[in-house]
């Protein structure tokens, strides 16, 4: 009888621990879902921005491949050349993950969920490392760009670009291009240096590739957490 009582007590304690861990895991899951949703919104905007930048840089390079800079309307050079200095940093909302990692609470999740959460965090680190590696090239791009394009006109183009992220206006872009502001230099060597710099930033476009992977992985984790803990979608 004593043995049975001890055994039943042990089983009951294990059940209580399992229930407590499940409840704590559900609490963590709820906040992680909010973190992931915030990340996916940020990543979608990040993806759109770099995709647009890459497309405009492609146009810029095509213009210079086919023509001498002096034979290209300067408004087009300003607008498409502006995007060589495109920069956007992704900062993950990882407070819940870091708390679970430091406290060992990731073990409260099923192994497959814990693995997918860890994989998502690894993808975040890859994207952030890519942003960091771009910093030195970005600095050189801005230096070279400043020798070709006059700041005040570049700033006008940049303001149009920033506004268009909220409300796109092709008319505003076309209007700026039509003004054909003067360049500081038409030197082909300088243009070639600038093109090589921006090409090195966008030739493989890892920013978009990694952000695509992150969005997919975030959705995998979101689906798993909703299914496991019965949250409403």
C-alpha positions in Angstrom: 0.0 0.0 0.0 2.8 2.4 0.8 4.5 1.5 -2.5 1.3 2.1 -4.3 0.7 5.5 -2.6 4.3 6.6 -3.4 3.9 5.5 -7.0 0.5 7.3 -7.4 2.0 10.4 -5.8 4.9 10.3 -8.2 2.5 9.9 -11.2 0.3 12.8 -9.9 3.3 15.0 -9.5 4.4 14.3 -13.1 1.0 15.0 -14.4 0.9 18.4 -12.5 4.4 19.2 -14.0 3.2 18.3 -17.5 0.1 20.5 -17.1 2.2 23.4 -15.7 4.7 23.1 -18.5 2.0 23.0 -21.1 0.4 26.1 -19.7 3.7 27.9 -19.6 4.4 26.8 -23.2 1.0 28.1 -24.3 1.8 31.5 -22.7 5.2 31.6 -24.5 3.5 30.5 -27.7 1.0 33.4 -27.5 3.7 36.0 -27.2 5.9 34.3 -29.8 2.9 34.4 -32.3 2.7 38.2 -31.8 6.5 38.5 -32.3 6.3 36.4 -35.5 3.4 38.4 -36.9 5.3 41.6 -36.3 8.3 40.1 -38.0 6.4 39.0 -41.1 4.9 42.5 -41.5 8.4 44.0 -41.3 9.9 41.3 -43.6 7.2 41.8 -46.3 8.1 45.6 -46.4 11.8 44.8 -46.3 11.3 42.3 -49.2 9.3 44.8 -51.3 11.9 47.5 -50.7 14.9 45.5 -51.8 13.1 43.9 -54.7 12.2 47.4 -56.0 15.8 48.6 -55.4 17.2 45.7 -57.4 14.7 46.2 -60.3 15.7 49.9 -60.5 19.4 49.1 -60.3 18.9 46.6 -63.2 17.4 49.5 -65.2 20.3 51.8 -64.3 22.8 49.2 -65.4 20.9 48.5 -68.7 20.9 52.2 -69.4 24.6 52.5 -69.0 25.4 49.3 -70.8 23.6 50.6 -73.9 24.6 54.3 -73.8 27.2 56.8 -72.9 26.2 58.7 -69.7 26.0 62.0 -71.7 23.4 60.4 -74.0 21.1 59.4 -71.1 18.6 61.9 -69.7 20.0 63.0 -66.3 16.7 62.6 -64.6 16.8 58.9 -65.3 20.3 58.6 -64.1 19.3 60.4 -60.8 16.2 58.3 -60.2 17.6 54.8 -61.1 21.0 55.5 -59.7 19.6 56.6 -56.4 18.7 53.0 -55.6 22.3 51.9 -55.4 22.3 53.4 -51.9 19.2 51.6 -50.8 19.5 50.4 -47.2 17.0 48.7 -44.8 17.8 46.7 -41.7 15.7 43.8 -40.4 15.5 43.7 -36.6 13.7 40.6 -35.3 11.2 40.7 -32.5 13.0 37.9 -30.6 12.3 38.7 -27.0 10.2 35.6 -26.4 12.7 33.3 -28.1 15.7 34.8 -26.2 13.8 34.4 -22.9 12.9 30.8 -23.7 16.4 30.0 -24.8 18.1 31.5 -21.8 15.7 29.8 -19.3 15.7 26.4 -21.1 12.0 26.8 -21.7 12.3 25.8 -25.4 12.0 22.2 -24.1 8.4 23.0 -23.2 7.6 22.9 -26.9 7.4 19.7 -28.9 10.8 18.8 -30.5 9.6 19.6 -34.0 8.3 23.0 -32.9 11.5 23.8 -30.9 13.6 22.8 -34.0 11.6 25.0 -36.3 11.7 28.0 -33.9 15.5 27.5 -33.7 15.7 27.3 -37.5 13.8 30.6 -37.8 16.2 32.3 -35.4 19.2 31.0 -37.4 17.7 32.5 -40.6 17.2 35.8 -38.7 20.9 35.8 -37.9 21.8 35.1 -41.5 19.8 38.0 -42.8 21.1 40.3 -40.1 24.7 39.2 -40.9 24.0 40.0 -44.6 22.8 43.5 -43.7 26.0 44.0 -41.6 28.3 42.7 -44.4 26.7 45.2 -46.8 27.7 48.1 -44.6 31.2 48.6 -46.0 30.1 48.4 -49.6 27.1 50.7 -48.8 29.5 53.3 -47.5 31.6 53.1 -50.7 28.5 53.3 -52.8 27.4 56.5 -51.0 30.9 58.0 -51.4 31.0 57.3 -55.2 27.4 58.4 -55.7 28.3 61.8 -54.1 30.8 62.4 -56.8 28.3 61.9 -59.6 25.0 63.2 -58.2 24.4 66.6 -56.6 23.0 66.2 -53.1 20.0 68.6 -53.3 18.6 66.7 -56.3 19.4 63.4 -54.9 17.5 64.4 -51.7 14.4 65.3 -53.8 14.5 61.9 -55.5 15.0 60.2 -52.1 12.0 62.0 -50.6 9.8 60.8 -53.5 11.1 57.3 -53.0 10.3 57.4 -49.3 6.8 58.8 -49.9 6.2 56.1 -52.6 6.7 53.4 -50.0 3.5 54.6 -48.3 1.6 55.8 -51.4 3.2 54.9 -54.7 2.9 57.7 -57.3 4.4 57.1 -60.8 3.4 60.7 -61.7 5.7 62.1 -59.0 8.5 59.9 -60.3 7.9 60.9 -63.9 7.7 64.5 -63.0 11.1 64.4 -61.2 12.8 62.5 -64.1 11.5 65.1 -66.5 13.3 67.9 -64.7 16.7 66.4 -65.7 18.7 68.0 -63.0 22.5 68.5 -63.7 25.1 65.9 -62.7 28.4 66.7 -61.1 30.2 64.4 -63.5 29.7 62.4 -66.7 33.1 60.7 -66.2 32.7 57.1 -67.6 35.3 55.7 -65.3 33.4 57.1 -62.3 30.1 55.7 -63.5 31.8 52.4 -64.1 33.1 52.3 -60.5 29.6 53.1 -59.2 28.0 50.4 -61.3 30.5 47.8 -60.1 29.8 48.8 -56.5 26.0 48.6 -56.8 26.3 45.4 -58.9 28.2 43.8 -56.0 25.4 44.6 -53.7 22.5 43.4 -55.8 23.9 40.7 -58.2 22.6 37.9 -56.0 20.2 39.9 -53.9 20.6 37.8 -50.8 18.4 40.2 -48.9 15.3 39.1 -50.8 16.3 35.4 -50.8 16.8 35.3 -47.0 13.7 37.4 -46.3 11.7 35.0 -48.5 13.0 32.1 -46.5 12.3 33.8 -43.2 8.7 34.6 -44.1 8.2 30.9 -45.1 9.8 29.7 -41.9 7.8 32.1 -39.8 4.6 30.8 -41.3 5.6 27.2 -40.6 6.1 28.1 -36.9 2.9 30.1 -36.7 0.9 27.2 -38.1 2.5 24.8 -35.7 1.8 27.0 -32.7 -1.8 27.7 -33.6 -2.4 24.0 -34.2 -0.6 22.8 -31.0 -2.2 25.3 -28.6 -5.6 25.8 -30.3 -5.3 29.5 -30.9 -7.7 31.2 -33.3 -6.1 32.1 -36.6 
